[in-house]
Amino acid sequence: MAIYNSIGQQYAKTRVPDRRIVNQLIDLLDLPQGSAISDIGAGTGNYSYALANQGFWVKAIEPSVVMQQQAIAHPQLQWFTGYAENLPLGDRSVDAAISTLAIHHFSDLPKAFQEMHRVVKDGAIVLLTFDIRLAQKIWLYDYFPVFWEDSARFLTLNQQIDLIHQNTKRKVEAIPFLVPDDLSDLFAAAAWKRPELYLDPQVRSGISAFALANQNSIEQGVKLLEKDLSSGAWTKKYSDIQNLTEIDFGYRFIRATLDKQL
């Protein structure tokens, strides 16, 4: 919570929910409109609000009041202050649960997955997560090597899947999410084809990887990137990505379902 009380003050301005992520969440949830969904680690409620707009009832769980204060009110969106490891919801009180790019901040993943399973009736648990080891290594590493150096802090995709299965006894599948070049949700790798966005402190402030890294290292990378963009060196060196429209940066949807659903 402390990090988001600090870095999350303008989070809603750069972390705009992307329609493709919203659509994928809805497809993977596979629920009728009017179903109740818990969004765990909801942040500013960007995806909570988007799902409420699609006719779902959403219970958003978020420990950071700073993040909650940026939320847009919606009659089908209810907020709860709480942690993934101790969800303030009753047993089987929602039809499904989601968590988007949040589980790497949870303090006790086994307990968090047990809690998700406890509060969900018969529907799915759907996560958007990542494993940087599965990513194509692009220019971002040359300027911000901390993105790769920090990978040891995060569980591999297989470790995440195993933890979910062990703690929920659900069947688990992973679905790649290729990052498009025009993503509106500016998480860590989202601007892979728009390098100038990483020069914006507001964009960087909405990305925990930047906030948690050594700031001297980040500033050095920003200065070098700015220099190479101004000189044209960046465009010349990384011309190979100009024709790409999407890239695999290790992001994955994980869907955990009860056996009878598959």
Secondary structure as a PSIPRED ss2 file (coil, helix, strand):
# PSIPRED VFORMAT (PSIPRED V4.0)

   1 M C   1.000  0.000  0.000
   2 A H   0.000  1.000  0.000
   3 I H   0.000  1.000  0.000
   4 Y H   0.000  1.000  0.000
   5 N H   0.000  1.000  0.000
   6 S H   0.000  1.000  0.000
   7 I H   0.000  1.000  0.000
   8 G H   0.000  1.000  0.000
   9 Q H   0.000  1.000  0.000
  10 Q H   0.000  1.000  0.000
  11 Y H   0.000  1.000  0.000
  12 A H   0.000  1.000  0.000
  13 K H   0.000  1.000  0.000
  14 T H   0.000  1.000  0.000
  15 R E   0.000  0.000  1.000
  16 V C   1.000  0.000  0.000
  17 P C   1.000  0.000  0.000
  18 D C   1.000  0.000  0.000
  19 R H   0.000  1.000  0.000
  20 R H   0.000  1.000  0.000
  21 I H   0.000  1.000  0.000
  22 V H   0.000  1.000  0.000
  23 N H   0.000  1.000  0.000
  24 Q H   0.000  1.000  0.000
  25 L H   0.000  1.000  0.000
  26 I H   0.000  1.000  0.000
  27 D H   0.000  1.000  0.000
  28 L H   0.000  1.000  0.000
  29 L H   0.000  1.000  0.000
  30 D C   1.000  0.000  0.000
  31 L C   1.000  0.000  0.000
  32 P C   1.000  0.000  0.000
  33 Q C   1.000  0.000  0.000
  34 G C   1.000  0.000  0.000
  35 S C   1.000  0.000  0.000
  36 A E   0.000  0.000  1.000
  37 I E   0.000  0.000  1.000
  38 S E   0.000  0.000  1.000
  39 D E   0.000  0.000  1.000
  40 I E   0.000  0.000  1.000
  41 G C   1.000  0.000  0.000
  42 A C   1.000  0.000  0.000
  43 G C   1.000  0.000  0.000
  44 T C   1.000  0.000  0.000
  45 G C   1.000  0.000  0.000
  46 N H   0.000  1.000  0.000
  47 Y H   0.000  1.000  0.000
  48 S H   0.000  1.000  0.000
  49 Y H   0.000  1.000  0.000
  50 A H   0.000  1.000  0.000
  51 L H   0.000  1.000  0.000
  52 A H   0.000  1.000  0.000
  53 N H   0.000  1.000  0.000
  54 Q C   1.000  0.000  0.000
  55 G C   1.000  0.000  0.000
  56 F C   1.000  0.000  0.000
  57 W E   0.000  0.000  1.000
  58 V E   0.000  0.000  1.000
  59 K E   0.000  0.000  1.000
  60 A E   0.000  0.000  1.000
  61 I E   0.000  0.000  1.000
  62 E C   1.000  0.000  0.000
  63 P C   1.000  0.000  0.000
  64 S C   1.000  0.000  0.000
  65 V H   0.000  1.000  0.000
  66 V H   0.000  1.000  0.000
  67 M H   0.000  1.000  0.000
  68 Q H   0.000  1.000  0.000
  69 Q C   1.000  0.000  0.000
  70 Q C   1.000  0.000  0.000
  71 A C   1.000  0.000  0.000
  72 I C   1.000  0.000  0.000
  73 A C   1.000  0.000  0.000
  74 H C   1.000  0.000  0.000
  75 P C   1.000  0.000  0.000
  76 Q C   1.000  0.000  0.000
  77 L E   0.000  0.000  1.000
  78 Q E   0.000  0.000  1.000
  79 W E   0.000  0.000  1.000
  80 F E   0.000  0.000  1.000
  81 T C   1.000  0.000  0.000
  82 G C   1.000  0.000  0.000
  83 Y E   0.000  0.000  1.000
  84 A C   1.000  0.000  0.000
  85 E C   1.000  0.000  0.000
  86 N E   0.000  0.000  1.000
  87 L C   1.000  0.000  0.000
  88 P C   1.000  0.000  0.000
  89 L C   1.000  0.000  0.000
  90 G C   1.000  0.000  0.000
  91 D C   1.000  0.000  0.000
  92 R C   1.000  0.000  0.000
  93 S C   1.000  0.000  0.000
  94 V E   0.000  0.000  1.000
  95 D C   1.000  0.000  0.000
  96 A E   0.000  0.000  1.000
  97 A E   0.000  0.000  1.000
  98 I E   0.000  0.000  1.000
  99 S E   0.000  0.000  1.000
 100 T E   0.000  0.000  1.000
 101 L C   1.000  0.000  0.000
 102 A C   1.000  0.000  0.000
 103 I H   0.000  1.000  0.000
 104 H H   0.000  1.000  0.000
 105 H H   0.000  1.000  0.000
 106 F C   1.000  0.000  0.000
 107 S C   1.000  0.000  0.000
 108 D C   1.000  0.000  0.000
 109 L H   0.000  1.000  0.000
 110 P H   0.000  1.000  0.000
 111 K H   0.000  1.000  0.000
 112 A H   0.000  1.000  0.000
 113 F H   0.000  1.000  0.000
 114 Q H   0.000  1.000  0.000
 115 E H   0.000  1.000  0.000
 116 M H   0.000  1.000  0.000
 117 H H   0.000  1.000  0.000
 118 R H   0.000  1.000  0.000
 119 V H   0.000  1.000  0.000
 120 V E   0.000  0.000  1.000
 121 K C   1.000  0.000  0.000
 122 D C   1.000  0.000  0.000
 123 G C   1.000  0.000  0.000
 124 A C   1.000  0.000  0.000
 125 I E   0.000  0.000  1.000
 126 V E   0.000  0.000  1.000
 127 L E   0.000  0.000  1.000
 128 L E   0.000  0.000  1.000
 129 T E   0.000  0.000  1.000
 130 F E   0.000  0.000  1.000
 131 D C   1.000  0.000  0.000
 132 I H   0.000  1.000  0.000
 133 R H   0.000  1.000  0.000
 134 L H   0.000  1.000  0.000
 135 A C   1.000  0.000  0.000
 136 Q C   1.000  0.000  0.000
 137 K C   1.000  0.000  0.000
 138 I C   1.000  0.000  0.000
 139 W C   1.000  0.000  0.000
 140 L H   0.000  1.000  0.000
 141 Y H   0.000  1.000  0.000
 142 D H   0.000  1.000  0.000
 143 Y H   0.000  1.000  0.000
 144 F C   1.000  0.000  0.000
 145 P C   1.000  0.000  0.000
 146 V H   0.000  1.000  0.000
 147 F H   0.000  1.000  0.000
 148 W H   0.000  1.000  0.000
 149 E H   0.000  1.000  0.000
 150 D H   0.000  1.000  0.000
 151 S H   0.000  1.000  0.000
 152 A H   0.000  1.000  0.000
 153 R H   0.000  1.000  0.000
 154 F C   1.000  0.000  0.000
 155 L C   1.000  0.000  0.000
 156 T C   1.000  0.000  0.000
 157 L H   0.000  1.000  0.000
 158 N H   0.000  1.000  0.000
 159 Q H   0.000  1.000  0.000
 160 Q H   0.000  1.000  0.000
 161 I H   0.000  1.000  0.000
 162 D H   0.000  1.000  0.000
 163 L H   0.000  1.000  0.000
 164 I H   0.000  1.000  0.000
 165 H H   0.000  1.000  0.000
 166 Q H   0.000  1.000  0.000
 167 N H   0.000  1.000  0.000
 168 T H   0.000  1.000  0.000
 169 K C   1.000  0.000  0.000
 170 R C   1.000  0.000  0.000
 171 K E   0.000  0.000  1.000
 172 V E   0.000  0.000  1.000
 173 E E   0.000  0.000  1.000
 174 A E   0.000  0.000  1.000
 175 I E   0.000  0.000  1.000
 176 P E   0.000  0.000  1.000
 177 F C   1.000  0.000  0.000
 178 L C   1.000  0.000  0.000
 179 V E   0.000  0.000  1.000
 180 P E   0.000  0.000  1.000
 181 D C   1.000  0.000  0.000
 182 D C   1.000  0.000  0.000
 183 L C   1.000  0.000  0.000
 184 S C   1.000  0.000  0.000
 185 D E   0.000  0.000  1.000
 186 L C   1.000  0.000  0.000
 187 F C   1.000  0.000  0.000
 188 A C   1.000  0.000  0.000
 189 A C   1.000  0.000  0.000
 190 A C   1.000  0.000  0.000
 191 A C   1.000  0.000  0.000
 192 W C   1.000  0.000  0.000
 193 K C   1.000  0.000  0.000
 194 R C   1.000  0.000  0.000
 195 P H   0.000  1.000  0.000
 196 E H   0.000  1.000  0.000
 197 L H   0.000  1.000  0.000
 198 Y H   0.000  1.000  0.000
 199 L H   0.000  1.000  0.000
 200 D C   1.000  0.000  0.000
 201 P H   0.000  1.000  0.000
 202 Q H   0.000  1.000  0.000
 203 V H   0.000  1.000  0.000
 204 R H   0.000  1.000  0.000
 205 S H   0.000  1.000  0.000
 206 G C   1.000  0.000  0.000
 207 I C   1.000  0.000  0.000
 208 S H   0.000  1.000  0.000
 209 A H   0.000  1.000  0.000
 210 F H   0.000  1.000  0.000
 211 A H   0.000  1.000  0.000
 212 L H   0.000  1.000  0.000
 213 A C   1.000  0.000  0.000
 214 N C   1.000  0.000  0.000
 215 Q H   0.000  1.000  0.000
 216 N H   0.000  1.000  0.000
 217 S H   0.000  1.000  0.000
 218 I H   0.000  1.000  0.000
 219 E H   0.000  1.000  0.000
 220 Q H   0.000  1.000  0.000
 221 G H   0.000  1.000  0.000
 222 V H   0.000  1.000  0.000
 223 K H   0.000  1.000  0.000
 224 L H   0.000  1.000  0.000
 225 L H   0.000  1.000  0.000
 226 E H   0.000  1.000  0.000
 227 K H   0.000  1.000  0.000
 228 D H   0.000  1.000  0.000
 229 L H   0.000  1.000  0.000
 230 S H   0.000  1.000  0.000
 231 S H   0.000  1.000  0.000
 232 G C   1.000  0.000  0.000
 233 A H   0.000  1.000  0.000
 234 W H   0.000  1.000  0.000
 235 T H   0.000  1.000  0.000
 236 K H   0.000  1.000  0.000
 237 K H   0.000  1.000  0.000
 238 Y C   1.000  0.000  0.000
 239 S H   0.000  1.000  0.000
 240 D H   0.000  1.000  0.000
 241 I H   0.000  1.000  0.000
 242 Q C   1.000  0.000  0.000
 243 N C   1.000  0.000  0.000
 244 L C   1.000  0.000  0.000
 245 T C   1.000  0.000  0.000
 246 E E   0.000  0.000  1.000
 247 I E   0.000  0.000  1.000
 248 D C   1.000  0.000  0.000
 249 F C   1.000  0.000  0.000
 250 G C   1.000  0.000  0.000
 251 Y E   0.000  0.000  1.000
 252 R E   0.000  0.000  1.000
 253 F E   0.000  0.000  1.000
 254 I E   0.000  0.000  1.000
 255 R E   0.000  0.000  1.000
 256 A E   0.000  0.000  1.000
 257 T E   0.000  0.000  1.000
 258 L C   1.000  0.000  0.000
 259 D H   0.000  1.000  0.000
 260 K H   0.000  1.000  0.000
 261 Q H   0.000  1.000  0.000
 262 L C   1.000  0.000  0.000
